């Protein structure tokens, strides 16, 4: 009797699976609408394949979904995200960090739409830069949600735990609750490796994720081992401006604080729990940093980075800092240890490159053998797969003696 019941279930499931294919359901092989392919539904699909009603490829897809899905993770906004089938259509409603990570994991072929900051990086993203643009900025007021829906995404990727990204998720899922929203920052050192691991799992790119994680761990562990040997009273005091003059940060925000510490420096505003804030010249002068950094962001997008081969913007910014009223007596100014750099190599998915430059600048004797440019080149070639020669192109860092060519 049991086998007759099972046979009847297969017959019924076969009819439903066949109908499901005809109607192009969300999850191939799911005949009862629960988005999960059961053993009975696989058996039904096998019967349909034998009868020539579905192809061998369709059957293999159904078996893969049965064996490997659903996949569930917790993202960086502490949301539970469940994927019921292989991800095929992704819209990136975020900065270039997500694009870099997906390209590094060889998952960029699943992307169907991007924001303008990604599309503008034609050298970095030869494929992704040609895709439809869904907004000038990853902000709810700047995104074209009608365009996003037209692209029929399985998944929308945006940022982690902040109100900006809350608004994007809320808008997307108010328009179509069936679209999964994945929220990762793809740049914070405390979370990045976990985000890479989870992204690799969701996109069936576990091996690629492990390779990227090993690369990052290897380079950063070498830096950590050396800076751990530096006594606290021998560490350099660092003042870092982020995006705007006198805008800096304390321990309440990962940038610039975490990156300074990773390179063995002491953030001169590390005694405050604030996130980013605007200080005043007198306070910087009073704290007398050994090193000054200026992180240049989107304001300089067309004057620094992978699309530019001159250091004019960074040289001008450095000169401006050196000539600020009252800065002449600051240790960093007197010794010339003032540096300008692109935020895209530090507050970004490729932050090991930026941290390598910081370590080299902070402790040149300790890191004589460290070549940040080589780390950068390896990342571009090995992970992003682009033919880009850093000995000839790019403007990312500037110091007249140490990095006169921008690299």
HUCOR-V803853 format. One record per pair of residues at least 4 apart in sequence whose C-alpha atoms are under 8 Angstrom apart, sorted by the first residue. I is the first residue (numbers start at 1). J is the second residue. D is the distance in Angstrom with one decimal. If there is no record, write none. Layout:
# HUCOR-V803853
i | j | d
I | J | D
I | J | D
This chain:
# HUCOR-V803853
i | j | d
1 | 5 | 6.4
2 | 6 | 6.2
3 | 7 | 5.9
4 | 8 | 6.1
5 | 9 | 6.2
6 | 10 | 6.3
7 | 11 | 6.3
8 | 12 | 6.2
9 | 13 | 5.9
9 | 40 | 7.1
10 | 14 | 5.8
10 | 40 | 6.0
10 | 41 | 7.2
10 | 43 | 6.5
10 | 44 | 5.0
11 | 15 | 6.4
11 | 44 | 6.7
12 | 16 | 6.3
13 | 17 | 5.9
13 | 31 | 6.5
13 | 40 | 7.0
13 | 41 | 5.8
13 | 44 | 5.5
14 | 18 | 6.0
14 | 41 | 7.3
14 | 44 | 4.3
14 | 45 | 6.2
14 | 47 | 7.0
14 | 48 | 6.5
15 | 19 | 6.2
16 | 20 | 5.9
16 | 31 | 5.0
16 | 32 | 7.4
17 | 21 | 6.3
17 | 29 | 5.6
17 | 30 | 6.6
17 | 31 | 4.9
17 | 41 | 7.1
17 | 44 | 7.0
17 | 45 | 6.6
18 | 22 | 6.4
18 | 45 | 8.0
18 | 48 | 7.3
18 | 53 | 7.5
18 | 54 | 7.9
19 | 23 | 6.2
19 | 31 | 7.9
20 | 24 | 6.0
20 | 25 | 5.6
20 | 28 | 7.3
20 | 29 | 7.0
20 | 30 | 7.1
20 | 31 | 5.9
21 | 25 | 6.6
21 | 28 | 6.9
21 | 29 | 7.5
24 | 28 | 7.6
25 | 30 | 7.6
26 | 35 | 7.4
27 | 35 | 5.7
27 | 36 | 7.5
27 | 37 | 8.0
27 | 84 | 6.9
27 | 85 | 6.2
28 | 58 | 7.9
28 | 61 | 7.4
28 | 62 | 5.9
28 | 65 | 8.0
29 | 37 | 6.0
29 | 41 | 6.3
29 | 42 | 7.0
29 | 45 | 6.8
29 | 62 | 5.4
30 | 34 | 7.0
30 | 35 | 5.8
30 | 36 | 6.0
30 | 37 | 5.1
30 | 38 | 7.8
30 | 41 | 6.8
31 | 37 | 7.9
31 | 41 | 7.0
35 | 84 | 6.2
36 | 65 | 7.9
36 | 66 | 7.1
36 | 69 | 7.3
36 | 70 | 6.9
36 | 84 | 6.9
37 | 41 | 5.9
37 | 42 | 6.9
37 | 62 | 7.3
37 | 65 | 6.6
37 | 66 | 4.9
38 | 42 | 6.3
38 | 66 | 6.3
39 | 43 | 6.2
39 | 66 | 7.4
40 | 44 | 6.2
41 | 45 | 6.1
42 | 46 | 6.2
42 | 62 | 6.7
42 | 63 | 6.4
42 | 66 | 7.3
43 | 47 | 6.4
44 | 48 | 6.4
45 | 49 | 6.1
45 | 54 | 7.7
45 | 59 | 6.3
45 | 62 | 7.6
46 | 50 | 6.2
46 | 59 | 6.7
47 | 51 | 6.3
48 | 52 | 6.2
48 | 53 | 5.2
48 | 54 | 5.9
49 | 53 | 5.7
49 | 54 | 4.9
49 | 55 | 6.0
49 | 56 | 6.6
49 | 59 | 6.8
54 | 58 | 6.2
54 | 59 | 7.0
55 | 59 | 6.4
56 | 60 | 6.2
57 | 61 | 6.2
58 | 62 | 6.3
59 | 63 | 6.2
60 | 64 | 6.1
61 | 65 | 6.3
62 | 66 | 6.2
63 | 67 | 6.1
64 | 68 | 5.9
64 | 69 | 7.7
65 | 69 | 5.1
65 | 70 | 7.5
65 | 84 | 7.5
65 | 85 | 5.8
65 | 86 | 7.5
69 | 83 | 7.2
69 | 84 | 5.5
69 | 85 | 6.2
70 | 82 | 6.5
70 | 83 | 5.5
70 | 84 | 4.3
70 | 85 | 6.8
71 | 82 | 5.5
71 | 83 | 5.1
71 | 84 | 6.5
71 | 202 | 6.6
72 | 80 | 6.9
72 | 81 | 5.6
72 | 82 | 4.3
72 | 83 | 6.4
73 | 80 | 5.8
73 | 81 | 5.4
73 | 82 | 6.6
73 | 198 | 6.9
74 | 78 | 5.6
74 | 79 | 5.4
74 | 80 | 4.6
74 | 81 | 6.0
75 | 79 | 5.5
75 | 80 | 6.6
75 | 81 | 6.9
75 | 160 | 7.6
75 | 182 | 6.6
75 | 183 | 5.7
75 | 184 | 6.3
75 | 195 | 7.6
76 | 160 | 5.1
76 | 161 | 6.2
76 | 183 | 5.9
76 | 184 | 5.3
76 | 185 | 7.3
76 | 191 | 7.7
76 | 195 | 7.7
77 | 160 | 5.0
77 | 161 | 4.4
77 | 162 | 7.8
77 | 183 | 6.1
77 | 184 | 7.5
78 | 161 | 7.8
81 | 180 | 7.0
81 | 181 | 7.3
81 | 182 | 6.7
82 | 180 | 7.5
83 | 87 | 7.7
83 | 180 | 7.4
83 | 202 | 7.3
86 | 203 | 7.0
86 | 204 | 7.8
87 | 110 | 6.9
87 | 154 | 6.4
87 | 155 | 7.3
87 | 202 | 7.7
87 | 203 | 6.3
88 | 110 | 4.9
88 | 111 | 7.6
88 | 153 | 7.9
88 | 154 | 6.7
89 | 110 | 5.1
89 | 111 | 5.7
89 | 112 | 5.8
89 | 151 | 7.9
89 | 152 | 7.1
89 | 153 | 4.7
89 | 154 | 5.3
89 | 155 | 6.6
90 | 110 | 5.8
90 | 111 | 4.4
90 | 112 | 5.6
90 | 113 | 6.8
90 | 153 | 5.2
90 | 154 | 6.1
90 | 155 | 4.9
90 | 156 | 5.7
90 | 157 | 7.3
91 | 111 | 5.9
91 | 112 | 5.8
91 | 113 | 4.6
91 | 114 | 5.9
91 | 148 | 7.0
91 | 151 | 7.9
91 | 153 | 6.2
91 | 155 | 6.5
91 | 156 | 4.8
91 | 157 | 6.3
92 | 98 | 7.1
92 | 99 | 7.4
92 | 111 | 7.4
92 | 113 | 6.2
92 | 114 | 4.9
92 | 115 | 6.7
92 | 156 | 5.9
92 | 157 | 4.9
92 | 158 | 6.4
93 | 114 | 6.4
93 | 115 | 6.0
93 | 134 | 7.4
93 | 135 | 7.8
93 | 138 | 5.4
93 | 143 | 7.7
93 | 156 | 6.7
93 | 157 | 5.7
93 | 158 | 5.1
94 | 98 | 6.8
94 | 114 | 7.8
94 | 115 | 6.6
94 | 137 | 7.7
94 | 138 | 4.9
94 | 157 | 6.8
94 | 158 | 4.8
94 | 159 | 6.3
95 | 99 | 7.6
95 | 115 | 7.2
95 | 117 | 6.5
95 | 118 | 6.8
95 | 137 | 7.9
95 | 138 | 6.6
96 | 100 | 6.1
96 | 117 | 6.5
96 | 118 | 5.3
96 | 348 | 8.0
97 | 101 | 6.2
97 | 185 | 7.5
97 | 186 | 5.5
97 | 187 | 6.5
97 | 348 | 5.6
97 | 349 | 5.1
98 | 102 | 6.2
98 | 157 | 7.6
98 | 184 | 7.9
98 | 185 | 7.6
98 | 186 | 6.0
98 | 349 | 7.7
99 | 103 | 6.0
99 | 108 | 7.5
99 | 118 | 7.1
99 | 128 | 7.8
100 | 104 | 6.0
100 | 349 | 6.7
100 | 384 | 7.2
101 | 105 | 6.2
101 | 186 | 7.2
101 | 196 | 7.4
101 | 349 | 6.6
102 | 106 | 6.2
102 | 107 | 5.0
102 | 108 | 5.4
103 | 107 | 5.7
103 | 108 | 4.9
103 | 383 | 7.3
103 | 384 | 5.7
104 | 208 | 7.7
104 | 212 | 7.4
104 | 383 | 4.5
104 | 384 | 5.0
104 | 385 | 7.9
105 | 200 | 7.0
105 | 205 | 6.4
105 | 208 | 5.2
105 | 209 | 6.0
105 | 212 | 7.6
105 | 383 | 7.3
106 | 205 | 7.6
106 | 208 | 7.3
107 | 111 | 7.8
107 | 203 | 6.9
107 | 205 | 7.5
108 | 128 | 7.2
111 | 128 | 7.4
112 | 131 | 6.3
112 | 132 | 7.0
112 | 151 | 6.8
112 | 153 | 7.7
113 | 128 | 7.9
113 | 131 | 5.6
113 | 132 | 5.0
113 | 133 | 5.9
113 | 134 | 6.3
113 | 148 | 7.4
113 | 151 | 7.3
114 | 118 | 6.3
114 | 119 | 6.7
114 | 128 | 7.3
114 | 129 | 7.8
114 | 131 | 6.6
114 | 132 | 6.4
114 | 133 | 5.1
114 | 134 | 5.8
114 | 135 | 7.7
115 | 119 | 6.5
115 | 133 | 5.2
115 | 134 | 5.4
115 | 135 | 5.1
115 | 136 | 6.0
115 | 137 | 6.2
115 | 138 | 6.6
116 | 120 | 6.0
116 | 133 | 5.9
116 | 134 | 7.5
116 | 135 | 6.1
116 | 136 | 4.8
116 | 137 | 6.4
117 | 121 | 6.8
117 | 136 | 7.2
117 | 137 | 7.0
118 | 122 | 8.0
118 | 125 | 7.4
118 | 128 | 7.3
118 | 129 | 6.1
119 | 125 | 7.6
119 | 128 | 6.6
119 | 129 | 3.8
119 | 130 | 6.6
119 | 131 | 7.3
119 | 133 | 7.0
120 | 129 | 6.4
121 | 125 | 6.0
121 | 129 | 6.5
121 | 306 | 7.6
121 | 307 | 7.2
122 | 126 | 5.4
122 | 129 | 5.4
122 | 307 | 7.8
123 | 306 | 6.6
123 | 307 | 6.6
123 | 386 | 7.8
123 | 388 | 7.9
124 | 306 | 7.0
124 | 384 | 7.7
124 | 386 | 7.0
125 | 129 | 5.4
126 | 130 | 7.2
127 | 131 | 7.3
134 | 143 | 5.8
134 | 144 | 5.2
134 | 145 | 7.3
134 | 147 | 6.0
134 | 148 | 6.2
135 | 142 | 5.5
135 | 143 | 4.1
135 | 144 | 5.5
136 | 142 | 5.9
136 | 143 | 6.8
137 | 142 | 5.6
137 | 143 | 6.7
138 | 142 | 6.7
138 | 143 | 6.5
138 | 158 | 7.8
139 | 143 | 6.1
139 | 164 | 6.6
139 | 165 | 7.8
139 | 168 | 7.1
140 | 164 | 7.3
140 | 167 | 6.2
140 | 168 | 5.3
140 | 171 | 7.7
144 | 148 | 6.4
145 | 149 | 6.2
145 | 172 | 7.2
146 | 150 | 6.3
147 | 151 | 6.5
148 | 152 | 7.0
148 | 153 | 7.3
149 | 153 | 7.0
153 | 179 | 6.8
154 | 179 | 5.6
154 | 180 | 6.3
155 | 179 | 5.8
155 | 180 | 4.8
155 | 181 | 5.7
155 | 182 | 7.0
156 | 179 | 7.2
156 | 180 | 6.3
156 | 181 | 4.8
156 | 182 | 6.2
157 | 181 | 5.8
157 | 182 | 4.8
157 | 183 | 5.9
157 | 184 | 7.4
158 | 165 | 6.3
158 | 168 | 7.5
158 | 169 | 7.8
158 | 181 | 7.4
158 | 182 | 6.4
158 | 183 | 5.0
158 | 184 | 6.5
158 | 185 | 7.6
159 | 164 | 8.0
159 | 165 | 5.4
159 | 183 | 4.8
159 | 184 | 5.0
159 | 185 | 4.8
160 | 165 | 6.5
160 | 183 | 4.7
160 | 184 | 4.6
160 | 185 | 5.0
161 | 165 | 7.0
161 | 166 | 7.5
161 | 183 | 7.7
162 | 166 | 6.3
163 | 167 | 6.2
164 | 168 | 6.8
165 | 169 | 6.2
165 | 183 | 7.6
166 | 170 | 6.1
167 | 171 | 6.1
168 | 172 | 6.2
169 | 173 | 6.1
169 | 181 | 6.3
170 | 174 | 5.9
171 | 175 | 6.4
172 | 176 | 6.2
172 | 177 | 7.5
172 | 179 | 7.4
172 | 181 | 8.0
173 | 177 | 4.3
173 | 178 | 7.2
173 | 179 | 6.5
173 | 180 | 7.9
173 | 181 | 7.9
184 | 195 | 6.5
185 | 192 | 7.6
186 | 191 | 7.7
186 | 192 | 5.5
186 | 195 | 6.7
186 | 196 | 7.7
186 | 348 | 7.0
186 | 349 | 5.5
187 | 191 | 7.8
187 | 192 | 5.9
187 | 347 | 6.1
187 | 348 | 4.6
187 | 349 | 4.6
187 | 350 | 7.7
187 | 351 | 7.1
188 | 192 | 5.5
188 | 254 | 6.7
188 | 347 | 7.6
188 | 348 | 7.7
188 | 349 | 8.0
189 | 193 | 7.5
189 | 258 | 7.6
189 | 351 | 8.0
191 | 195 | 6.2
192 | 196 | 6.1
192 | 349 | 7.7
193 | 197 | 6.2
193 | 213 | 6.1
194 | 198 | 6.2
195 | 199 | 6.0
196 | 200 | 6.0
196 | 209 | 6.0
196 | 213 | 7.4
197 | 201 | 6.3
197 | 206 | 7.1
197 | 209 | 5.7
197 | 210 | 7.1
197 | 213 | 7.8
198 | 202 | 6.3
199 | 203 | 6.1
199 | 205 | 7.7
199 | 209 | 7.8
200 | 204 | 5.8
200 | 205 | 4.3
200 | 206 | 4.7
200 | 207 | 7.7
200 | 208 | 7.0
200 | 209 | 5.2
201 | 205 | 6.1
201 | 206 | 5.5
205 | 209 | 6.1
206 | 210 | 6.2
207 | 211 | 6.3
208 | 212 | 6.3
209 | 213 | 6.1
210 | 214 | 6.0
211 | 215 | 6.2
212 | 216 | 6.3
212 | 383 | 7.5
213 | 217 | 6.0
214 | 218 | 5.9
215 | 219 | 6.5
216 | 220 | 6.1
216 | 352 | 6.5
217 | 221 | 5.7
218 | 222 | 6.4
219 | 223 | 6.7
219 | 352 | 7.1
220 | 224 | 6.1
220 | 352 | 6.6
221 | 225 | 6.0
222 | 226 | 6.6
223 | 227 | 6.3
223 | 262 | 7.9
223 | 263 | 7.0
223 | 356 | 7.6
223 | 359 | 7.3
224 | 228 | 5.9
224 | 262 | 6.8
224 | 263 | 7.4
224 | 264 | 7.7
225 | 229 | 7.1
226 | 230 | 7.4
226 | 366 | 7.4
227 | 263 | 7.0
227 | 264 | 5.2
228 | 264 | 7.5
230 | 234 | 6.4
230 | 235 | 6.6
230 | 264 | 7.8
231 | 235 | 6.7
235 | 264 | 6.8
235 | 265 | 5.8
235 | 266 | 6.6
236 | 264 | 7.8
236 | 265 | 5.2
236 | 266 | 6.1
236 | 289 | 7.8
236 | 290 | 5.9
236 | 291 | 7.2
236 | 362 | 6.6
237 | 265 | 6.0
237 | 266 | 4.8
237 | 267 | 6.1
237 | 268 | 5.8
237 | 289 | 5.0
237 | 290 | 5.2
237 | 291 | 6.4
238 | 260 | 7.4
238 | 265 | 6.3
238 | 266 | 5.8
238 | 267 | 5.1
238 | 268 | 5.7
238 | 289 | 5.3
238 | 290 | 6.0
238 | 291 | 4.9
238 | 292 | 5.9
238 | 293 | 7.5
239 | 248 | 7.8
239 | 267 | 6.3
239 | 268 | 5.8
239 | 269 | 7.6
239 | 284 | 7.5
239 | 289 | 5.8
239 | 290 | 8.0
239 | 291 | 6.3
239 | 292 | 4.9
239 | 293 | 6.3
240 | 248 | 6.0
240 | 249 | 8.0
240 | 256 | 6.7
240 | 267 | 7.8
240 | 292 | 5.8
240 | 293 | 4.5
240 | 294 | 5.7
240 | 295 | 7.2
241 | 245 | 6.2
241 | 246 | 5.7
241 | 247 | 5.3
241 | 248 | 4.8
241 | 292 | 7.9
241 | 293 | 6.2
241 | 294 | 4.7
241 | 295 | 5.9
242 | 246 | 7.8
242 | 247 | 5.6
242 | 248 | 5.6
242 | 256 | 7.3
242 | 294 | 6.2
242 | 295 | 4.8
242 | 296 | 6.7
242 | 297 | 7.7
243 | 247 | 7.0
243 | 294 | 7.7
243 | 295 | 5.8
243 | 296 | 5.2
243 | 297 | 5.1
243 | 298 | 7.8
243 | 299 | 7.7
244 | 296 | 7.8
246 | 278 | 5.5
246 | 279 | 5.4
246 | 280 | 6.4
246 | 281 | 7.3
247 | 276 | 6.7
247 | 277 | 5.5
247 | 278 | 4.3
247 | 279 | 6.3
248 | 256 | 7.2
248 | 276 | 5.5
248 | 277 | 5.7
248 | 278 | 6.2
248 | 279 | 7.0
249 | 253 | 6.5
249 | 255 | 6.7
249 | 256 | 6.1
249 | 257 | 6.5
249 | 269 | 6.7
249 | 270 | 7.9
249 | 274 | 6.6
249 | 275 | 5.2
249 | 276 | 4.1
249 | 277 | 5.9
250 | 256 | 7.9
250 | 257 | 6.2
250 | 267 | 7.7
250 | 269 | 5.3
250 | 270 | 5.0
250 | 271 | 6.9
250 | 272 | 5.2
250 | 273 | 5.5
250 | 274 | 5.0
250 | 275 | 5.4
250 | 276 | 6.7
251 | 257 | 6.1
251 | 258 | 7.9
251 | 270 | 5.7
251 | 271 | 7.5
251 | 272 | 6.3
251 | 273 | 4.8
251 | 274 | 6.2
251 | 275 | 6.4
252 | 272 | 7.8
252 | 273 | 4.8
252 | 274 | 4.7
252 | 275 | 4.0
252 | 276 | 7.6
253 | 257 | 7.0
253 | 274 | 7.2
253 | 275 | 4.3
253 | 276 | 6.4
254 | 258 | 5.2
254 | 259 | 7.6
254 | 275 | 7.9
255 | 259 | 6.6
255 | 276 | 7.9
255 | 347 | 6.9
256 | 260 | 6.4
256 | 347 | 8.0
257 | 261 | 6.4
257 | 267 | 6.1
257 | 270 | 7.0
258 | 262 | 6.1
259 | 263 | 6.4
259 | 346 | 7.6
259 | 355 | 6.3
260 | 264 | 6.5
260 | 265 | 5.2
260 | 266 | 6.6
260 | 267 | 6.4
260 | 355 | 7.8
260 | 358 | 7.4
261 | 265 | 5.1
261 | 266 | 6.1
261 | 267 | 7.2
262 | 355 | 7.0
263 | 355 | 5.9
263 | 356 | 7.3
263 | 358 | 5.9
263 | 359 | 4.6
263 | 362 | 7.5
264 | 359 | 6.8
264 | 362 | 7.6
265 | 362 | 6.9
266 | 270 | 7.2
268 | 287 | 6.7
268 | 289 | 6.9
279 | 283 | 6.9
279 | 284 | 7.6
280 | 284 | 6.7
281 | 285 | 6.2
281 | 326 | 7.9
282 | 286 | 6.0
283 | 287 | 6.2
284 | 288 | 6.2
284 | 289 | 7.4
285 | 289 | 7.8
285 | 326 | 7.2
285 | 327 | 6.4
285 | 329 | 7.7
285 | 330 | 6.1
288 | 330 | 5.2
288 | 331 | 6.1
288 | 332 | 7.7
289 | 330 | 6.7
289 | 331 | 6.2
289 | 332 | 6.0
290 | 330 | 7.7
290 | 331 | 5.2
290 | 332 | 4.5
290 | 337 | 7.2
291 | 331 | 7.6
291 | 332 | 4.7
291 | 337 | 5.3
291 | 338 | 5.9
291 | 339 | 8.0
291 | 362 | 7.6
292 | 332 | 6.1
292 | 333 | 8.0
292 | 337 | 6.6
292 | 338 | 4.8
292 | 339 | 6.3
293 | 338 | 6.0
293 | 339 | 5.0
293 | 340 | 5.8
293 | 341 | 7.5
294 | 317 | 8.0
294 | 318 | 7.8
294 | 339 | 6.4
294 | 340 | 4.8
294 | 341 | 6.3
295 | 340 | 6.3
295 | 341 | 5.3
295 | 342 | 5.7
295 | 343 | 5.1
296 | 300 | 6.5
296 | 340 | 7.2
296 | 341 | 6.0
296 | 342 | 5.0
296 | 343 | 5.5
297 | 301 | 6.7
297 | 342 | 6.4
297 | 343 | 5.4
297 | 344 | 7.4
300 | 304 | 6.2
300 | 313 | 7.6
301 | 305 | 7.2
302 | 307 | 7.4
302 | 308 | 7.3
303 | 308 | 6.2
303 | 310 | 8.0
303 | 312 | 7.9
303 | 313 | 6.2
304 | 308 | 5.5
304 | 309 | 7.9
304 | 310 | 7.7
304 | 311 | 7.3
304 | 313 | 7.1
304 | 314 | 7.7
304 | 342 | 6.7
304 | 394 | 7.4
304 | 395 | 5.2
304 | 396 | 6.3
305 | 342 | 6.7
305 | 344 | 7.6
305 | 394 | 5.6
305 | 395 | 5.0
305 | 396 | 5.4
306 | 393 | 7.1
306 | 394 | 4.7
306 | 395 | 6.7
306 | 396 | 7.8
307 | 394 | 6.5
308 | 393 | 7.1
308 | 394 | 5.3
308 | 395 | 5.9
309 | 392 | 7.8
309 | 393 | 5.2
309 | 394 | 4.8
309 | 395 | 5.6
309 | 406 | 8.0
310 | 394 | 7.4
310 | 395 | 6.0
310 | 405 | 7.3
310 | 406 | 7.1
311 | 315 | 5.9
311 | 395 | 5.8
311 | 398 | 6.9
311 | 404 | 7.8
311 | 405 | 6.8
311 | 406 | 5.7
312 | 316 | 6.1
313 | 317 | 6.2
314 | 318 | 6.1
314 | 340 | 5.6
314 | 341 | 7.1
314 | 397 | 7.4
314 | 398 | 6.1
315 | 319 | 6.1
315 | 340 | 7.5
315 | 398 | 6.6
315 | 399 | 7.6
315 | 400 | 8.0
316 | 320 | 6.1
317 | 321 | 6.4
317 | 340 | 7.0
318 | 322 | 6.3
318 | 338 | 6.7
318 | 339 | 6.5
318 | 340 | 6.0
319 | 323 | 6.3
320 | 324 | 6.3
321 | 327 | 7.8
321 | 338 | 8.0
322 | 327 | 6.8
322 | 328 | 7.3
322 | 333 | 6.0
322 | 338 | 7.7
323 | 327 | 7.0
323 | 328 | 7.4
324 | 328 | 7.7
327 | 333 | 6.7
328 | 333 | 6.1
328 | 334 | 6.5
329 | 333 | 7.1
329 | 334 | 6.5
330 | 334 | 6.2
331 | 335 | 6.1
332 | 336 | 5.8
332 | 337 | 4.8
332 | 338 | 6.1
333 | 337 | 6.3
333 | 338 | 6.5
338 | 399 | 7.3
339 | 397 | 7.3
339 | 398 | 5.9
339 | 399 | 5.7
340 | 397 | 5.7
340 | 398 | 5.3
340 | 399 | 7.2
341 | 345 | 7.9
341 | 396 | 5.4
341 | 397 | 4.1
341 | 398 | 6.3
342 | 346 | 7.4
342 | 395 | 8.0
342 | 396 | 5.0
342 | 397 | 6.4
343 | 347 | 5.4
343 | 348 | 7.3
344 | 348 | 5.4
344 | 350 | 7.7
344 | 351 | 8.0
345 | 349 | 7.9
345 | 350 | 5.7
345 | 351 | 5.5
345 | 352 | 7.9
345 | 353 | 6.0
345 | 354 | 5.0
345 | 396 | 7.3
346 | 350 | 6.7
346 | 351 | 4.2
346 | 352 | 7.3
346 | 353 | 6.9
346 | 354 | 4.4
346 | 355 | 6.6
347 | 351 | 6.1
350 | 354 | 7.4
350 | 379 | 7.9
351 | 355 | 6.1
352 | 356 | 6.0
352 | 375 | 7.9
353 | 357 | 6.6
353 | 372 | 5.8
353 | 373 | 7.6
353 | 375 | 6.1
353 | 376 | 5.6
354 | 358 | 6.3
354 | 372 | 7.7
355 | 359 | 6.1
356 | 360 | 6.2
356 | 370 | 7.4
356 | 371 | 7.6
356 | 372 | 5.2
357 | 361 | 6.2
357 | 372 | 5.6
358 | 362 | 5.9
359 | 363 | 6.0
359 | 364 | 7.6
359 | 367 | 7.1
360 | 364 | 5.0
360 | 366 | 7.9
360 | 367 | 5.5
360 | 368 | 7.4
360 | 370 | 6.9
360 | 372 | 7.9
363 | 367 | 6.2
364 | 368 | 5.7
371 | 375 | 6.6
372 | 376 | 6.2
373 | 377 | 6.1
373 | 390 | 7.3
373 | 407 | 6.3
374 | 378 | 6.1
375 | 379 | 6.3
376 | 380 | 6.3
377 | 381 | 6.2
377 | 388 | 7.9
377 | 389 | 7.5
377 | 390 | 6.4
378 | 382 | 5.6
378 | 383 | 7.7
379 | 383 | 5.3
379 | 384 | 6.6
380 | 384 | 4.9
380 | 385 | 6.1
380 | 386 | 6.0
380 | 387 | 7.8
380 | 388 | 7.3
381 | 385 | 4.8
381 | 386 | 5.5
381 | 387 | 6.6
381 | 388 | 7.5
388 | 393 | 7.5
389 | 393 | 6.1
390 | 394 | 6.3
390 | 407 | 7.3
391 | 407 | 7.9
394 | 406 | 6.7
394 | 407 | 7.1
395 | 405 | 7.2
395 | 406 | 4.3
395 | 407 | 6.2
396 | 406 | 5.3
396 | 407 | 5.9
397 | 403 | 6.6
397 | 406 | 4.8
397 | 407 | 5.6
398 | 402 | 7.7
398 | 403 | 5.1
398 | 404 | 6.0
398 | 405 | 7.3
398 | 406 | 5.1
398 | 407 | 7.3
399 | 403 | 4.8
399 | 404 | 5.6
399 | 406 | 7.8
400 | 404 | 4.6
403 | 407 | 5.7
